[in-house]
Amino acid sequence: MEKGVGYMADQRHLNKLNGGVSVWNQWREENPEILPDLRKADLHKAVLSGVDFRQTNLDGVNLRNARLCSVSLNSASLYQANLSGARLRHASMHKTFFKETILQHANFHKAYLLDTMFLNVDLNETINLETVVHLGPSTIGIDTIQQSRGNIPDVFLRGAGVSEQLLACIHSSGRAPFDYYTCFISYSSHDQRFVENLYQDLRKEGVLCWFAPESLKAGEKFPAYITEAVQSREKLLVVLSKNSLDSEWVEREVTLARQKEGKGKREVLVPICLDSAILNSTIDWAIAIRKRRHIRSFENWQQSSRYQKMLKDLLNDLRRE
């Protein structure tokens, strides 16, 4: 089970916070061994300026439009939290963990960052990032740069430790890499020839894809790395064929993508087929795809004109809205 999923706040801790900032902060000072658990608490529009949220689990919390000026978020976890419109002026964020966190219109005016992690976060509409005070390097994931379509102030990226070479690469890439969703390609090795061609053509158009022969490094733990790769990409492009329908790996990858969809995310699965096997399959996951999804056909893909037309249609499917 993913961190924070299926759990709720500790009601005792929430009661302390509801008693007011001074009551909470005194409790924290007197009980430093307690790591507060406020997962999925509804704190939208709350006035929490100066609150001590150090080492607090805030996964999934709703802090939309909350007032968080001078708050301490040091070593706090904000996985899948909603901070849209939150005011974080002078907030301290040493080792704060942001992953899939909603930061639309969150105001970071003169917030303090050090070893802060921004993973798979859209910073495109975050306010006052250029005023942030960097006390050292932080981690800005490539997925965050992708999600933000490169629209992150250079001064913020430099302060976080992004090199001039990487900045130049981001600028020279233009908008193409940020126009498409990131993809994980799920397929059977028996269809390797088609997938290699497709992967190269998608790369030429600026689609960032995870493709095992190119992306998997020697010595990496295969199952764990595959799980992380599926979870960190926005789409799973599954190549359906009589070969892939018999693949346990493809089934596993499709299951991971469907679990992501079940958590309220936008549609993740993008199915294409190389033959008609999916139409007669009695496999549960294949039936679910057949009943609920439009499947683009790449049958007879060796015919150049047909392949180019289907590639164009697929690129439209992968284009960001």
N, C-alpha and C positions, 0 to 999 in steps of 0.2 A: 504494500500500500504506500502511495506517495506521501511524502511529508505533509502533514496538515490536513490531508483529505479524510473526511469521515469523523473528525474530532471537533469538539466544541470547547469554548473557554471554561476554565475552572471557575465555577460560580463564586467561590470564596474570594478569588482574586478580583473578579469583576465587581463584587460588592465593595471591596476596598477602594477600587478606582472610583466607583460611584459616590464614595464618601467625599471626594474632592481631591485636588492635586496635593494639598498639604498633608492630608491624611495618608494618601498613597505614598508620598515621598518619605514620610516618617516611618511608615511600615517597611519600606524598602531599606532604609538606613538601619533599622533595628533587626531586620531579618535578611542579611546579605546572602545567606545560603539558599534562599528560596529563589527559584527561577520562574517568574510569573508566566502563566499560560492564559493568553487572551484570544486564542484562535477563534476566528469567525465572529468575534464580538461586533455588535453594531454600535459604532461610535461616531457616526456621521454627524457633522456640525458640532461636535463636542469641543469645548474650550479646555484645552489640555496644555497650554503654554507652561513651560518649565517642568513638565512631568519627567520622571526618571523611568525611562523604558529600557534601561540597559539590560541586555541578555534576556529580553522578553520575547516570547513566541507570539508574534502578531500575524501569523500565517492566515490568510483569508479574511483579515479584519476589514471592516468598512470604516475608513477614516475620511470619507468623501467630505470635502469642504470643512474639515476640522481645523481648529487653530492650534498649531503645534510649534509656535515660536519658542526658540531656546530649549526645545525638548532634547533629551539625550536618547539617541537611538543606537548607542554604541553596542555592537555585537548583537543587535536585535535581528530577528528574521521576519521579513515581510513578503514571503512567498505568496503570490496570487492575491495580495492585499490591494484594496482600492484606495488610493490617495489622491484621486482626481480633485483638483481645486483646493487641496490642503495647503495651509500656509506654514512653511518650514523655515522661516527667517531665523538665522543664527542657530539652526539645529545642529547638533553634533552627531556625525554619522561615521564614527570610526568602526570599521569592520562590519558595517550594516550590510545585510544580505537582501538585495532586491532581485527577485526572479519572477518573471511574468507579472510584475507589479504594474498596476495602472497608475501612471503619473501624469495624465493629461491635465494641463493647467496647474499642476502642483508648483508652488513658488519656492525655489531653492535660494532665495536672496541671502547671500553671504553665509550659506551653510558651510560647515567644516567637514571635509572628507579626508579619510585616510584608510587605505586597504578596503575601501568600499567596493562591493561587487554589484555590477549591473548586468544581469544575464537575461537575454530574451525579453528586453524591456524597450518600449517605444518612448524615446526621449524627444521626439519631434516637436511636441507641443508643451514640453516642460518649460517653465518660466524661470528666467534669471540664472541659467546655468553659467553664463559668462561671469557672474559675480562670485561664484563658489570659491572658497578658500581651500586650496589643496595643501594639506600638511605632509603629503607624501603621495606615492603612486596609488592608483586604484585599478580595478579590473573592469574594462569595458569590453564585453563580449562581441565577437564578430556578428553574432545574431542580433545584438542590440543595435549595432551600426546598420545592419540590414533592415531591421524593423523600423528604424528611424529614417530610413532612406537617405542616410548620410547627412541628414539635417541636424547636426549637433555642432555647437560652436567650437571652432578650432581651439580657442583659448581654454575651453573646458577639457578637450581631449589632450592637449599638450600638458595641462596641469595634472591630468590623471596618469601621464607617462606614455602616451601614444607617441611613437617616433615620427620624425618628419618624413621618413620614407613611407610609412603607412599612411600618413595624412596625404602625401602626394598620390599614393595609389588610390585612395578613396576619391580624391578630386579628379584624377585622370580617368577613372572608370565611367564617369558620366552618370546618367540616371539609370542606364540599362540594368545593372545588377539590383537596383532597388525597385524596379518595376514589376518584378515577379516574386511569387512566393518561393521560399526555399523548399526543396524536395528531398525525400528519401526514395530511391528507386528499389522496389521490391520485385524480384523476378527469380526464375529458375535458371540455373547455370546452363541448361540445355538451350536457352534462348539468348545466349551470350552475344552472338553476332548482332542480332537486332538491337539489344540494349546498348552495346558499345557504340553503334551508329547514333542511336537516339541521344545518348549521353553527350557525345561530342557535339551534336547539333544544338542541344539545349545550352551547352556551355557557350557556344558561339553567339547565342542570342542573349546571354547574360543571366541565364537561370542557374542559380547555385544548387548543385545536386550532390547528394551523398550516394556514391556508387562504390560498392565494396572493393573491387580491384584497385581503384584509385584512392579511396579514402581510408581503408583499413591498413594500419601499420603492423609490421611484423612484431609478434610477441604480445599483442594486445589481447585481452580476454574477450573472446568473440561474443558470447551471449550478452554480457554486461554492456559492451560497447555498442552493439546493435540496439539494445533497449534505449540507451542514452541518445543515440543518433536519431531514432524514430521520434522520441519525445521532444527533441530540440529542433526538429524541422517542422515547418508549417503544414506541409502536405506529404502524403504518402502516395507516390505514383506506382500503382501495382499493375504489372504486366501479366494479364491473364492468358493462360494457354492450357492445353492438356498437360503440359509439363508442370507448370506452376501450381495447378490445382492439386497435384500430388505431393507438393513440397511442404514439409512441416515448417520450414523456415518462413515461407511466404504466409502460411496460415498464422504463425506466431506474430509476424509483423503487421498483418491486417488486424489481428486481435488488439494489438497495442494501439493502432490508429483508431479503432472503433471505441476503445476505452477513453481515448482523448476526446472524441466526439461526445461521449456520454457524460463528460464533465462540463458540458455547456459550451465547449469551444465551437468555432465555425466548422463546417465540413472539412474533414482532413483527407478522406479517401478520394483519389482521382484514378478511376479504373480505365484501362485500355485493354484491348484483346487482340491476339494474333490469330485466333481461330474461333470456331463456334462452340468449343467445349463447354463454355460457361452456360450456354443455353440449355444444356441437358444435364448439368451437374446436379447430384443429389446431396452434395456437401453443404452443411448448414450455412457456413460463412459465405460460400459462393452463391447460395440461394438468396441470402440477405442482400448481397451486392446486386444481383440480377433484378430483384424486385424493387429496390429503392434507388438505384443509381443509373444515370445515363452512361453507357459504356461506349467509348469511341473505338471504332474498329480500325486496326492497322493490318487487316488481312491483305495479303498480296503486297506487303510493304516494299518488296523489291522493285515494284513498278515506280519509277522515279516521280512521275507526275502525281500519282495517288499519294505517295509518301509525303511529298511536299505539302499537299493540301491538308492532310491529316496533321502534319506537324504544325501548320499554321493554326488549325483549330485548337490543338492542344495548348499552344502558346497563349491563345485567348483564354483558355480555361485557367491557366496558371497566372494570368496577369492580375495584379492587385486591383482591387475595386477602387 
